[in-house]
Amino acid sequence: MLVVARRILHHIRRPFVINGREVILTTSIGIAVYPEDGEDAATLLKHADTAMYHAKDSGRDNYQLYSASLTEQATRRMEMEARLRAALEHGEFSLVYQPQVDVRTGTIKSVEALIRWTHPVQGMIPPLDFIPLAEEIGLILPIGNWVLRTACADAARWMHDGNSVRIAVNLSPVQFRDPALVGTVADVLEQTGLAAAFLDLEVTESAVMEYTDVNLATLHALRKAGVRIALDDFGTGYSSLSYLKRMPISNLKVDRSFVSGLPHDSENLAIVRAILAMAASLGFSVTAEGVETLEQALVLKAMDCAFLQGYFFSKPVPANEIPRLLSCRWTLDGPNPGECVELSAASTPLLRAAR
């Protein structure tokens, strides 16, 4: 049986020519065995189909044997998909915001919007458990549009109340490839009343590097509309420097994996220093993500990293807590480094950074 499956894979991989062009196909094979995996044709076909989808999820161009655990996984996936489809309609999503602190002034430069899903039975479901599924089944566009609209509405409300701050919103690769993206952003800004200059869109390095010409046109259209672009998770992809310098981006966000080992990890230190030097030469500002300790904050400040984000300053908080944070300043020196002090009363600490 397995010999036959390998033979099928081998023969299908052989290139053939259509209209002078060489074409190569691959296949994914699912295998169910009688009687262990079923005693009738319908059950065997259903289980073989389940194994075939597992082969696709395992990178395609391979074969997989059916096991009972695959049915359990498929059942959990279907249940999660059904819950996810109902979550937006039932208002189960919410946003929290994490400050991005200007090292020079110690004040908040912008806040990043982060989605949370609170299921009525299961409670809080981590984004990593539902965002990939939302992308796969096509729900990321309505969910992403809800995030954009809600974040811009919150920022416009803060602005109306006298609290001026930029809002940063993540775009999934699927959203970034959506032909309607530029129009959607323009509509949201008009409907919420937020000026484009106060919106940052964060796009991952890997997403931008796909379909480069189309993506470059999208970036330029967004920048022309007045929106600023940040390249998220920088350092984890494979950016071409010649392409990078053509991008109308304003900010590079150093991935938290490079910050976590600072200041003792010499390799991470060298990578961050190189990113900062490159960004300075290209005219980009840099935000370091995942700053959790005073030591990390101090070494990044010493290397002239402009903006810091992480639990050292603040965990993500609900929208109603942002005005309080906007009214204070963080210091990295003095007797109480990492303490957030109210600007109107420099002796009054509002909160202390996480240690």
C-alpha positions, -999 to 999 in steps of 0.1 A, spaced: 0 0 0 27 25 10 48 14 -20 19 22 -43 14 56 -27 51 64 -32 50 52 -68 19 75 -74 38 105 -60 68 97 -80 50 94 -113 28 125 -108 59 146 -101 73 139 -136 72 171 -157 51 172 -189 48 198 -216 17 219 -225 19 244 -254 57 244 -251 57 250 -213 69 225 -188 44 217 -161 49 199 -128 21 186 -106 21 173 -71 -5 154 -51 -16 147 -16 -28 112 -7 -49 101 23 -50 64 32 -76 45 52 -73 8 58 -101 -19 61 -112 -29 86 -92 -9 112 -104 25 98 -139 14 87 -160 -16 77 -178 0 48 -169 21 17 -185 53 29 -166 53 62 -133 44 45 -138 72 20 -146 97 47 -115 87 67 -93 87 37 -105 122 29 -96 133 64 -61 119 60 -58 136 27 -65 170 42 -39 162 69 -14 155 40 -22 190 26 -17 206 60 16 188 63 31 206 33 14 188 4 31 163 -20 30 135 6 8 108 19 -7 103 54 -24 74 71 -57 79 88 -58 78 126 -87 85 151 -69 116 163 -74 131 129 -112 129 133 -109 145 167 -88 173 152 -113 178 123 -142 179 148 -124 205 169 -116 226 138 -152 225 126 -164 236 161 -139 264 162 -149 275 127 -186 276 137 -178 296 169 -156 320 149 -182 327 123 -207 336 151 -182 357 172 -182 388 151 -220 389 149 -224 383 187 -199 410 196 -174 387 212 -143 405 199 -127 434 217 -95 455 214 -68 463 238 -39 487 232 -2 486 240 18 518 242 48 525 221 70 548 241 93 576 227 126 570 244 136 606 240 106 621 258 94 591 278 59 597 265 36 575 244 41 580 206 14 556 195 -6 526 207 -9 493 189 -44 477 186 -45 440 195 -76 419 191 -90 397 219 -118 370 216 -138 362 247 -160 332 241 -190 330 264 -182 294 275 -144 289 268 -134 324 279 -103 341 264 -91 324 232 -55 334 222 -52 352 188 -28 325 176 -56 300 180 -80 317 157 -62 342 134 -47 315 112 -81 298 109 -98 331 101 -72 337 73 -78 302 59 -116 303 58 -119 339 46 -131 355 78 -100 377 83 -113 404 60 -145 412 80 -126 407 113 -97 429 101 -121 456 89 -139 455 123 -105 460 140 -96 489 117 -129 506 122 -130 501 160 -94 512 165 -99 544 144 -131 552 162 -113 549 196 -85 571 184 -109 597 171 -127 597 205 -94 602 223 -85 630 199 -119 646 205 -112 645 243 -79 662 238 -57 631 239 -36 631 207 -20 598 199 -13 577 168 -30 543 164 -12 513 149 -33 485 133 -19 452 121 -28 440 86 -28 403 79 -12 392 46 -47 384 33 -59 420 41 -28 434 25 -34 415 -7 -71 426 -8 -76 449 -39 -102 469 -19 -77 477 10 -69 513 0 -106 521 -5 -116 504 28 -90 524 47 -102 557 31 -138 549 40 -130 540 76 -111 573 81 -139 593 66 -166 575 87 -147 577 120 -133 612 115 -97 602 122 -71 621 102 -50 598 80 -18 612 96 -28 595 129 -30 560 114 -1 535 112 -6 503 93 17 475 104 25 449 77 48 419 82 80 417 63 71 384 48 38 397 35 54 427 18 80 406 1 54 385 -18 41 398 -52 66 427 -49 54 450 -77 17 448 -66 26 453 -30 48 482 -37 19 499 -56 -4 493 -26 22 508 -2 25 539 -23 -13 543 -26 -16 541 12 12 565 18 -2 589 -8 -35 588 12 -15 600 43 -13 568 62 21 557 76 35 522 71 55 501 96 73 469 87 64 445 115 85 415 127 115 429 109 145 406 108 125 373 106 120 375 68 143 379 38 140 415 27 160 426 -3 178 458 7 174 471 -29 137 466 -26 135 478 10 149 513 0 120 516 -25 93 511 1 74 542 13 77 529 49 83 551 80 92 525 107 108 492 112 96 470 142 124 448 155 109 414 163 107 404 199 129 373 193 159 396 189 151 417 219 145 388 243 181 379 247 194 414 253 218 426 266 237 393 271 231 376 237 259 389 216 244 376 183 210 393 190 229 424 201 248 425 168 216 420 148 197 448 165 227 471 161 229 463 124 191 469 119 194 503 137 224 513 116 206 503 84 174 521 94 193 553 102 210 553 68 176 547 50 157 573 71 135 548 90 127 550 127 128 518 147 105 503 173 118 474 195 90 450 205 89 427 235 109 450 259 104 434 293 133 445 315 151 477 325 183 462 311 168 457 277 153 492 277 187 508 286 207 489 260 182 498 233 183 535 244 221 534 243 219 522 207 195 551 198 164 530 193 137 556 190 107 537 203 101 508 228 71 486 233 66 458 258 55 448 293 83 468 309 62 499 302 27 485 300 7 454 292 -21 459 266 -50 477 282 -86 485 273 -94 517 255 -107 535 286 -72 532 302 -53 549 274 -60 585 284 -45 578 318 -13 565 303 -11 594 279 -9 618 308 24 604 321 61 600 313 84 570 318 120 576 329 148 551 324 172 568 348 169 584 383 159 568 415 129 549 401 136 539 365 106 525 347 81 544 368 53 562 349 49 597 364 20 620 358 31 649 336 10 675 354 24 664 388 59 651 383 60 636 418 29 615 414 36 580 400 7 565 381 21 530 377 54 511 380 68 491 351 67 453 353 99 438 367 
